Amino acid sequence: MAKQGRKAAIGFILVTVFIDVLGIGIIIPILPELVREFAGGDSTTAARYYGVIAAAYALMQFVFAPLMGALSDRFGRRPVILASMFGLGVDYVVMGLAPSLGWLFAGRLFAGLMGASYTTANAYIADVSKPEDRARNFGFIGVAFGLGFIFGPALGGLLGGVWLRLPFFVAAGLALVNWLYGFFVLPESLAPENRDVFRWRRANPLGSLSVLRAYPLVSGLALAFVLIYIAQRGLETVWVLYTGYRFGWNEQTNGLTLALVGLMAVIVHGTLVKPLIGRFGERRAVIGGLMVSAVTFVLYGLAWQGWMMMPVIVFGAIGGVAGPAIQGLVAGSVRAKDQGKVQGGLTSLMSLTAIISPLVFTAGMFGYFTSDRAIVHLPGAPFFLGSVLLLAALVVIFRVFRRIPETAKGAE
């Protein structure tokens, strides 16, 4: 692929990821309200239904991410990405028109399936990236995520104030316009000679693990990935509960604070990933990033005044270099014909953490340590647990790097 074509293709993939995340962000402020409307205004019943719907979305990604990856290894990245974008656009229309809770639930199930396009987007980036640009390009995916989470909830809140279902139709329009653009512009990134035979036994969550095990570096990093994402998803699910309980923050304060998180992610992934990884290398960037994140979680748990959270957010954003560095290591150690299956396996594991984390961090840690049953009152306990998980991931990575030296053939 020519240099100019490669840049245009990467730009399209980044827009695709941005629109995926923007669509998720747009419906965050209004989906609970729509569920409550279907539940007759009963907040308790709505919370139960909403929890099931959120878990179902993650479960569908867990199940179908390996399938999407395997299909992209067999038929190419382009048709899978385009089918996902088109399906997501149609699904948003269905959810916008949903006449009942059952229809809304079905829509979120299908959205989880179509949202697995993140798998293929990562494989596409791996296909078209030169070794020296891999981490930077994966960092740009972090920029797209950050921008999506900055603008999505804000736009969803504004549109939802006009009409509760309007955000669904706007998200649908964005997805379908991007699909139309990609249909005419997006080139294929996977050459025919690099494609693999489709096998059902490798296109499922359990089967995809066998593909990860075929690459020692990837299998070791996958375990660290799980620990990191359990901690990260735990932070996301407990954040509003914690800040409201500890500092009395309202929706506006939390919204502005989360916008700062997104802004810092954009800055770090867009400007610091390439120079830091270029200077220290991918392995040292992973280790340094996880150390910063582990300290950040402890500081969140120790903060006793709300203003303290702001400098911690800024400091903690530096830890974001670890994600692109890990993705760069994975992409550099995997054959082209396995990129989709490996990315599918990792996405599947990430989705599994989205099911586990809310139960452990909110109902478990936060619920217990803020209750009368607790041996000690410790609202920051979920963050301390997150720090322990990140340190455990660091131990795993140290062992993997020691077992597979950087100069070893196929390690990078």
Wavefront OBJ file of the C-alpha trace (Angstrom):
o trace
v 0.000 0.000 0.000
v 1.432 3.383 -1.017
v 2.370 5.852 1.698
v -0.473 8.253 0.850
v -2.993 5.396 0.706
v -1.734 4.049 4.011
v -2.280 7.423 5.696
v -5.797 7.724 4.266
v -6.647 4.179 5.372
v -5.378 4.769 8.909
v -7.375 8.011 8.991
v -10.545 6.147 8.040
v -9.955 3.466 10.705
v -9.427 6.138 13.351
v -12.657 7.848 12.294
v -14.394 4.458 12.483
v -13.179 3.896 16.045
v -14.109 7.470 16.961
v -17.651 7.028 15.616
v -17.982 3.666 17.406
v -16.991 5.263 20.715
v -18.975 8.443 19.996
v -22.052 6.294 19.413
v -21.526 4.529 22.733
v -20.927 7.858 24.462
v -23.980 9.497 22.915
v -26.349 6.947 24.414
v -24.694 6.788 27.867
v -26.726 9.714 29.296
v -30.060 8.624 27.797
v -30.123 4.805 27.856
v -30.773 4.568 31.633
v -33.586 7.111 31.275
v -35.137 5.175 28.402
v -34.950 1.944 30.409
v -36.605 3.721 33.354
v -39.355 4.938 31.025
v -40.023 1.345 29.940
v -39.924 0.266 33.607
v -42.774 2.649 34.456
v -40.533 5.150 36.231
v -39.371 2.664 38.881
v -35.658 3.401 39.431
v -34.967 0.141 41.276
v -36.437 -1.986 38.494
v -34.729 0.175 35.874
v -31.330 -0.292 37.552
v -31.772 -4.068 37.472
v -32.755 -4.094 33.791
v -30.011 -1.664 32.867
v -27.387 -3.837 34.554
v -28.561 -6.845 32.560
v -28.511 -4.859 29.307
v -24.968 -3.566 29.985
v -23.700 -7.065 30.814
v -25.401 -8.489 27.695
v -23.571 -5.988 25.479
v -20.212 -7.019 26.964
v -21.135 -10.706 26.725
v -21.861 -10.387 23.003
v -18.484 -8.774 22.431
v -16.861 -11.570 24.420
v -18.513 -14.208 22.235
v -18.257 -12.581 18.811
v -14.952 -10.676 18.843
v -12.965 -13.855 17.966
v -15.443 -14.645 15.186
v -15.049 -11.180 13.681
v -11.274 -11.493 13.891
v -11.262 -14.921 12.244
v -13.562 -13.733 9.453
v -11.257 -10.794 8.773
v -8.271 -13.173 8.559
v -10.168 -15.234 5.967
v -11.999 -12.622 3.876
v -10.005 -9.463 4.597
v -10.467 -6.526 6.941
v -12.501 -4.306 4.601
v -15.715 -6.371 4.285
v -15.863 -7.066 8.031
v -15.360 -3.408 8.976
v -17.933 -2.206 6.449
v -20.483 -4.844 7.501
v -19.977 -3.853 11.146
v -20.439 -0.152 10.428
v -23.582 -0.748 8.379
v -25.020 -3.133 10.977
v -24.294 -0.667 13.777
v -26.070 2.128 11.902
v -29.164 -0.015 11.317
v -29.106 -1.166 14.936
v -29.156 2.402 16.270
v -32.270 3.034 14.172
v -33.911 -0.077 15.641
v -33.100 1.050 19.188
v -34.389 4.533 18.449
v -37.693 3.033 17.336
v -37.802 0.330 20.050
v -41.422 -0.003 21.291
v -40.536 -2.128 24.325
v -37.750 -3.136 26.665
v -37.383 -6.427 24.799
v -36.621 -4.617 21.542
v -34.104 -2.401 23.327
v -32.438 -5.456 24.836
v -32.248 -7.140 21.420
v -30.768 -3.961 19.979
v -27.993 -3.897 22.560
v -27.238 -7.565 21.889
v -26.813 -6.802 18.185
v -24.796 -3.665 19.005
v -22.397 -5.828 21.031
v -21.916 -8.071 18.008
v -21.349 -5.147 15.620
v -19.183 -3.319 18.162
v -16.661 -6.133 17.856
v -15.376 -4.199 14.802
v -12.761 -2.809 17.222
v -11.045 -6.169 16.769
v -10.752 -5.727 13.006
v -9.721 -2.087 13.360
v -6.733 -3.156 15.475
v -5.840 -5.865 12.945
v -6.044 -3.283 10.127
v -3.688 -0.941 11.991
v -1.273 -3.847 12.525
v -1.412 -4.676 8.789
v -0.548 -1.206 7.519
v 1.877 -0.024 10.211
v 5.631 -0.113 9.821
v 7.453 -1.501 12.904
v 8.676 1.944 13.926
v 5.144 3.385 13.675
v 3.109 0.588 15.337
v 2.921 2.025 18.849
v 2.230 5.537 17.534
v -0.639 4.307 15.367
v -2.142 2.312 18.229
v -1.751 5.479 20.277
v -3.894 7.284 17.709
v -6.635 4.729 18.448
v -6.382 5.934 22.047
v -6.839 9.494 20.759
v -9.972 8.420 18.895
v -11.287 6.769 22.068
v -10.550 9.841 24.143
v -12.255 12.195 21.704
v -15.277 9.892 21.494
v -15.693 9.935 25.245
v -15.231 13.694 25.434
v -17.856 14.582 22.834
v -20.197 11.569 23.002
v -21.784 12.033 26.449
v -21.973 15.811 26.014
v -23.692 15.473 22.637
v -25.978 12.743 23.967
v -27.043 14.910 26.869
v -27.838 17.862 24.607
v -29.741 15.769 22.059
v -31.546 13.812 24.763
v -32.814 17.085 26.189
v -34.572 17.724 22.866
v -35.983 14.183 22.526
v -34.917 11.119 24.459
v -34.585 8.981 21.317
v -32.839 11.570 19.124
v -29.274 10.474 20.089
v -29.922 7.014 18.598
v -30.779 8.476 15.197
v -27.798 10.841 15.220
v -25.494 7.912 16.089
v -27.104 5.942 13.241
v -26.501 8.767 10.786
v -22.832 9.047 11.744
v -22.280 5.296 11.407
v -24.025 5.076 8.023
v -22.221 8.129 6.593
v -18.904 6.594 7.649
v -19.929 3.269 6.082
v -20.754 5.044 2.821
v -17.417 6.853 2.835
v -15.540 3.626 3.569
v -17.413 1.748 0.862
v -15.886 4.030 -1.779
v -12.539 4.858 -0.157
v -11.261 2.136 2.195
v -8.691 -0.206 0.584
v -8.073 -3.775 1.722
v -5.059 -4.154 4.031
v -4.627 -7.945 4.085
v -3.031 -9.362 0.950
v -4.582 -12.618 -0.397
v -1.385 -14.574 0.262
v -1.553 -13.631 3.957
v -5.110 -14.867 4.511
v -5.929 -17.919 6.574
v -8.478 -20.729 6.357
v -11.569 -20.115 8.502
v -11.960 -22.660 11.296
v -14.897 -22.612 13.717
v -12.788 -24.118 16.479
v -10.557 -21.025 16.420
v -13.403 -18.523 15.946
v -14.788 -18.681 19.494
v -13.578 -17.323 22.849
v -12.059 -20.611 23.992
v -10.607 -21.482 20.598
v -9.039 -18.028 20.255
v -6.982 -18.704 23.377
v -5.174 -21.481 21.496
v -4.082 -18.881 18.945
v -2.770 -16.648 21.744
v -0.837 -19.594 23.190
v 0.905 -20.086 19.840
v 2.828 -16.874 20.549
v 4.612 -17.017 23.945
v 5.016 -13.250 24.234
v 1.350 -12.654 23.383
v 0.037 -15.304 25.795
v 2.028 -13.756 28.643
v 0.883 -10.256 27.770
v -2.721 -11.493 27.501
v -2.759 -12.411 31.200
v -1.385 -8.973 32.047
v -4.019 -7.467 29.725
v -6.796 -9.113 31.737
v -5.449 -7.811 35.057
v -4.989 -4.296 33.642
v -8.473 -4.137 32.174
v -10.161 -5.500 35.296
v -8.547 -2.616 37.176
v -9.421 -0.057 34.490
v -13.034 -1.190 34.065
v -13.354 -1.261 37.847
v -12.239 2.370 38.047
v -14.768 3.359 35.381
v -17.692 1.622 37.088
v -16.971 2.848 40.623
v -15.855 6.400 39.785
v -19.223 8.173 40.021
v -20.237 6.211 43.127
v -16.947 7.029 44.836
v -16.793 10.732 43.989
v -20.429 11.242 44.936
v -19.961 9.460 48.257
v -16.560 10.924 49.140
v -16.791 14.468 47.768
v -20.493 15.028 47.066
v -19.896 15.551 43.340
v -22.964 15.949 41.132
v -23.504 14.928 37.488
v -22.020 18.166 36.154
v -18.808 17.867 38.171
v -18.392 14.238 37.204
v -19.045 15.063 33.554
v -16.385 17.778 33.511
v -13.937 15.542 35.342
v -14.455 12.665 32.909
v -13.989 15.142 30.053
v -10.590 15.967 31.594
v -9.778 12.240 31.592
v -10.629 12.075 27.888
v -8.660 15.246 27.120
v -5.558 13.932 28.882
v -5.882 10.644 27.000
v -5.917 12.583 23.725
v -2.839 14.598 24.730
v -0.830 11.585 25.910
v -1.752 9.271 23.035
v -1.447 11.983 20.426
v 1.797 13.662 21.506
v 3.736 11.555 24.036
v 3.410 7.934 22.902
v 5.767 8.137 19.917
v 8.604 10.138 21.581
v 8.471 8.131 24.829
v 8.443 4.759 23.098
v 11.046 5.966 20.608
v 13.320 6.948 23.499
v 12.755 4.065 25.912
v 11.392 1.264 23.716
v 8.084 -0.595 23.947
v 9.073 -2.822 26.858
v 10.265 -0.034 29.136
v 7.207 2.037 28.176
v 4.945 -0.817 29.322
v 6.750 -1.151 32.658
v 6.907 2.603 33.286
v 3.273 3.132 32.306
v 2.036 0.404 34.662
v 4.098 1.800 37.538
v 2.536 5.229 37.030
v -0.960 3.697 36.870
v -0.446 1.655 40.047
v 0.614 4.790 41.951
v -2.314 6.732 40.444
v -4.868 4.233 41.781
v -3.417 4.538 45.291
v -3.580 8.339 45.103
v -7.244 8.169 44.023
v -8.030 6.021 47.052
v -6.129 8.304 49.465
v -7.543 11.643 48.242
v -9.628 13.325 50.943
v -10.600 16.479 49.009
v -12.118 16.644 45.541
v -9.560 19.048 44.043
v -6.844 16.441 44.645
v -8.348 14.222 41.974
v -7.486 16.714 39.206
v -3.661 16.614 39.439
v -3.863 12.842 39.912
v -5.828 12.553 36.649
v -3.154 14.589 34.841
v -0.319 12.526 36.356
v -2.103 9.229 35.777
v -2.648 9.935 32.093
v 1.071 9.291 31.506
v 0.376 5.656 32.360
v -1.635 5.514 29.137
v 1.563 4.875 27.151
v 1.456 1.255 28.351
v -1.584 0.333 26.212
v -0.165 1.306 22.781
v 3.185 -0.198 23.749
v 1.547 -3.559 24.569
v -0.461 -3.446 21.346
v 2.729 -2.698 19.431
v 4.498 -5.680 20.998
v 1.551 -7.957 20.185
v 1.237 -6.775 16.581
v 4.981 -7.125 16.029
v 5.103 -10.746 17.168
v 2.084 -12.109 15.261
v 1.925 -13.310 11.646
v -0.354 -11.351 9.300
v -2.759 -14.273 8.839
v -3.322 -14.473 12.622
v -3.675 -10.761 13.421
v -7.494 -10.844 13.339
v -7.776 -13.942 15.534
v -5.245 -12.620 18.053
v -6.925 -9.205 18.227
v -10.279 -10.990 18.518
v -9.002 -13.064 21.413
v -7.694 -9.980 23.222
v -10.933 -8.061 22.618
v -12.879 -11.046 23.912
v -10.824 -11.079 27.102
v -11.336 -7.312 27.481
v -15.090 -7.792 27.163
v -15.004 -10.478 29.834
v -13.448 -7.974 32.238
v -16.396 -5.621 31.561
v -18.668 -8.331 32.989
v -16.500 -9.128 36.012
v -15.354 -5.659 37.106
v -18.731 -4.051 37.989
v -19.573 -6.952 40.288
v -16.207 -6.937 42.067
v -15.592 -3.193 42.340
v -19.077 -1.791 42.986
v -21.288 -4.406 44.629
v -18.269 -6.101 46.172
v -15.531 -3.729 47.317
v -17.298 -0.358 47.383
v -20.584 -1.746 48.669
v -18.907 -3.613 51.513
v -16.335 -1.023 52.640
v -18.938 1.773 52.816
v -21.465 -0.344 54.739
v -21.996 -0.874 58.443
v -20.756 -4.462 58.051
v -17.239 -3.368 57.121
v -14.439 -3.992 59.609
v -12.970 -0.656 58.562
v -14.602 2.207 56.663
v -12.559 2.436 53.469
v -14.339 3.913 50.416
v -11.043 3.942 48.497
v -10.752 0.140 48.744
v -11.684 -0.458 45.056
v -8.789 1.739 43.954
v -6.356 -0.069 46.243
v -7.528 -3.351 44.730
v -6.958 -1.855 41.277
v -3.398 -0.930 42.245
v -2.755 -4.497 43.447
v -4.028 -5.853 40.116
v -1.763 -3.490 38.179
v 1.242 -4.543 40.269
v 0.329 -8.183 39.614
v 0.261 -7.379 35.881
v 3.687 -5.790 36.267
v 5.052 -8.979 37.866
v 3.609 -11.056 35.007
v 5.196 -8.770 32.426
v 8.595 -8.819 34.165
v 8.532 -12.620 34.057
v 7.478 -12.688 30.396
v 10.186 -10.229 29.364
v 12.829 -12.173 31.301
v 11.715 -15.456 29.699
v 11.600 -13.950 26.190
v 14.547 -11.568 25.692
v 14.058 -8.634 23.361
v 16.654 -10.048 20.968
v 14.910 -13.423 20.763
v 13.636 -14.327 17.325
v 9.925 -13.743 17.034
v 9.705 -12.030 20.408
v 8.963 -8.689 18.883
l 1 2 3 4 5 6 7 8 9 10 11 12 13 14 15 16 17 18 19 20 21 22 23 24 25 26 27 28 29 30 31 32 33 34 35 36 37 38 39 40 41 42 43 44 45 46 47 48 49 50 51 52 53 54 55 56 57 58 59 60 61 62 63 64 65 66 67 68 69 70 71 72 73 74 75 76 77 78 79 80 81 82 83 84 85 86 87 88 89 90 91 92 93 94 95 96 97 98 99 100 101 102 103 104 105 106 107 108 109 110 111 112 113 114 115 116 117 118 119 120 121 122 123 124 125 126 127 128 129 130 131 132 133 134 135 136 137 138 139 140 141 142 143 144 145 146 147 148 149 150 151 152 153 154 155 156 157 158 159 160 161 162 163 164 165 166 167 168 169 170 171 172 173 174 175 176 177 178 179 180 181 182 183 184 185 186 187 188 189 190 191 192 193 194 195 196 197 198 199 200 201 202 203 204 205 206 207 208 209 210 211 212 213 214 215 216 217 218 219 220 221 222 223 224 225 226 227 228 229 230 231 232 233 234 235 236 237 238 239 240 241 242 243 244 245 246 247 248 249 250 251 252 253 254 255 256 257 258 259 260 261 262 263 264 265 266 267 268 269 270 271 272 273 274 275 276 277 278 279 280 281 282 283 284 285 286 287 288 289 290 291 292 293 294 295 296 297 298 299 300 301 302 303 304 305 306 307 308 309 310 311 312 313 314 315 316 317 318 319 320 321 322 323 324 325 326 327 328 329 330 331 332 333 334 335 336 337 338 339 340 341 342 343 344 345 346 347 348 349 350 351 352 353 354 355 356 357 358 359 360 361 362 363 364 365 366 367 368 369 370 371 372 373 374 375 376 377 378 379 380 381 382 383 384 385 386 387 388 389 390 391 392 393 394 395 396 397 398 399 400 401 402 403 404 405 406 407 408 409 410 411 412
